[in-house]
């Protein structure tokens, strides 16, 4: 196709779904859906540190984006004056010292899942910005080299047909 454009973004170390538009008209329609957030359904899986004993939990914690002076990298930080950020976490499987969780997003802020998971004491495994550096160093020594956050599905309304469209990327 002569026209290919990303409809949305995910963090570089995150694996999984990306939606690419093949026309500018489709791109505009899908951008409008992502901005409104009403018809877009995003589901992720993450492996987090610790044994999640919080049960299914909605994290409604406002976030602000800040550029930290030490490494000049932008990060999302909890801030009562920040933008609304809502994540729904549900534990799926427990391992010794780790938990696999499903996450459904209510909003789409920068690093939202990563910041929320860290804020409740269960950072995403392998996360260089919000993670447990000591525990991740041990995992790297055992061969684990990446962040364990995966965009497993994105649902939108098809711009041409009006039918629900679900894009899946198995782990």
C-alpha positions as CSV (number, residue, x, y, z in Angstrom):
1,X,0.0,0.0,0.0
2,X,1.4,3.5,-0.8
3,X,0.0,4.8,2.5
4,X,0.8,3.1,5.8
5,X,0.5,5.1,9.1
6,X,0.5,4.0,12.7
7,X,-2.9,4.7,14.3
8,X,-1.6,4.6,17.9
9,X,1.7,3.9,19.8
10,X,2.9,1.5,22.4
11,X,6.1,1.8,24.4
12,X,9.1,0.5,22.5
13,X,9.8,-2.5,24.9
14,X,6.1,-3.5,24.8
15,X,5.2,-6.4,22.5
16,X,1.9,-7.0,20.8
17,X,-0.8,-5.3,18.8
18,X,-0.3,-2.3,16.6
19,X,-3.0,-1.0,14.2
20,X,-1.8,0.5,11.0
21,X,-4.1,2.5,8.6
22,X,-3.9,2.0,4.8
23,X,-5.6,5.3,4.0
24,X,-5.7,8.8,5.4
25,X,-9.5,8.6,5.8
26,X,-9.2,5.4,7.9
27,X,-6.4,7.0,9.9
28,X,-8.6,10.0,10.8
29,X,-11.6,7.8,11.8
30,X,-9.4,5.6,14.0
31,X,-7.6,8.6,15.5
32,X,-11.0,10.0,16.5
33,X,-11.9,6.7,18.2
34,X,-8.6,6.6,20.1
35,X,-9.0,10.3,21.2
36,X,-12.6,9.8,22.4
37,X,-11.7,6.4,24.0
38,X,-15.4,5.4,23.9
39,X,-15.3,2.5,21.4
40,X,-11.6,1.5,21.9
41,X,-10.9,-1.5,24.1
42,X,-7.3,-2.2,25.0
43,X,-6.2,-5.4,26.8
44,X,-2.7,-6.2,28.0
45,X,-0.9,-8.9,29.9
46,X,2.0,-8.2,32.2
47,X,4.2,-10.2,34.5
48,X,4.6,-8.2,37.7
49,X,6.9,-8.6,40.7
50,X,5.4,-10.0,43.8
51,X,2.4,-12.1,44.5
52,X,-0.6,-9.9,43.7
53,X,-3.0,-10.5,46.6
54,X,-5.2,-7.4,45.8
55,X,-7.7,-9.4,43.8
56,X,-9.2,-7.7,40.7
57,X,-8.5,-4.0,41.2
58,X,-9.3,-0.8,39.4
59,X,-6.5,1.7,39.8
60,X,-7.8,5.2,39.4
61,X,-4.7,7.3,39.9
62,X,-4.1,10.6,38.1
63,X,-0.8,10.9,36.3
64,X,1.4,13.7,35.1
65,X,4.3,13.4,32.7
66,X,7.6,14.8,34.0
67,X,11.0,15.0,32.4
68,X,13.5,13.8,35.1
69,X,16.7,15.7,35.1
70,X,19.1,12.8,35.9
71,X,18.5,10.9,32.6
72,X,16.2,13.4,30.9
73,X,13.6,10.7,30.2
74,X,9.9,11.5,30.4
75,X,8.0,9.4,33.0
76,X,4.5,9.4,34.3
77,X,4.2,10.1,38.0
78,X,1.2,10.0,40.4
79,X,-0.1,13.5,40.8
80,X,-3.4,14.7,42.2
81,X,-3.5,17.5,39.7
82,X,-2.6,15.2,36.7
83,X,-4.8,13.7,34.0
84,X,-7.2,10.9,34.8
85,X,-5.8,7.4,34.4
86,X,-7.8,4.3,34.9
87,X,-6.5,0.7,34.7
88,X,-8.3,-2.5,35.6
89,X,-5.9,-5.2,36.8
90,X,-7.0,-8.9,37.2
91,X,-4.6,-11.6,38.4
92,X,-4.5,-14.6,36.2
93,X,-1.7,-16.9,37.4
94,X,0.7,-16.9,40.4
95,X,4.3,-18.0,40.3
96,X,6.9,-17.9,43.1
97,X,7.4,-14.2,43.5
98,X,5.6,-13.1,40.4
99,X,2.0,-12.7,39.1
100,X,0.6,-12.7,35.6
101,X,-2.1,-10.1,35.3
102,X,-4.6,-9.1,32.6
103,X,-5.1,-5.3,32.3
104,X,-7.9,-3.4,30.6
105,X,-7.3,0.3,30.1
106,X,-10.0,2.9,30.8
107,X,-7.7,5.6,29.5
108,X,-4.5,5.8,27.5
109,X,-1.8,7.8,29.3
110,X,1.9,7.5,28.7
111,X,3.4,4.5,30.6
112,X,0.0,4.2,32.4
113,X,0.2,0.4,33.2
114,X,3.8,0.7,34.2
115,X,3.2,3.6,36.5
116,X,0.1,2.2,38.0
117,X,1.7,-1.3,38.6
118,X,4.7,0.3,40.3
119,X,2.4,2.6,42.4
120,X,0.7,-0.4,44.0
121,X,4.0,-2.1,44.7
122,X,4.0,-4.6,41.8
123,X,6.2,-3.2,39.0
124,X,6.3,-4.9,35.6
125,X,9.2,-7.4,35.3
126,X,12.0,-5.9,33.3
127,X,10.8,-2.3,33.4
128,X,13.9,-0.1,33.4
129,X,12.0,3.1,34.4
130,X,9.5,2.0,37.0
131,X,10.7,-1.5,37.9
132,X,12.6,-3.3,40.7
133,X,16.2,-2.9,39.5
134,X,17.7,-5.4,42.0
135,X,15.2,-8.2,41.1
136,X,15.5,-7.4,37.4
137,X,19.3,-7.6,37.5
138,X,19.0,-11.2,38.9
139,X,16.6,-12.1,36.0
140,X,19.0,-10.6,33.4
141,X,21.7,-12.8,34.8
142,X,19.4,-15.7,34.1
143,X,18.9,-14.6,30.5
144,X,15.7,-12.6,30.8
145,X,16.4,-9.5,28.6
146,X,13.1,-7.6,28.1
147,X,10.2,-6.0,29.8
148,X,7.2,-8.4,30.2
149,X,4.3,-6.2,29.0
150,X,2.2,-7.4,26.0
151,X,-0.6,-5.7,24.1
152,X,-2.8,-8.8,23.6
153,X,-5.8,-7.2,21.9
154,X,-7.3,-3.9,20.7
155,X,-11.0,-3.5,19.8
156,X,-12.2,-0.7,17.5
157,X,-15.2,0.0,15.3
158,X,-14.3,-0.6,11.7
159,X,-14.3,2.8,9.9
160,X,-16.0,1.5,6.7
161,X,-18.5,-1.2,7.9
162,X,-19.3,0.1,11.5
163,X,-18.8,-3.5,12.7
164,X,-16.7,-4.2,15.8
165,X,-13.1,-5.2,14.9
166,X,-10.9,-7.0,17.4
167,X,-7.1,-7.3,16.6
168,X,-5.3,-10.0,18.6
169,X,-1.6,-10.7,19.1
170,X,-1.0,-13.9,21.1
171,X,2.0,-14.0,23.4
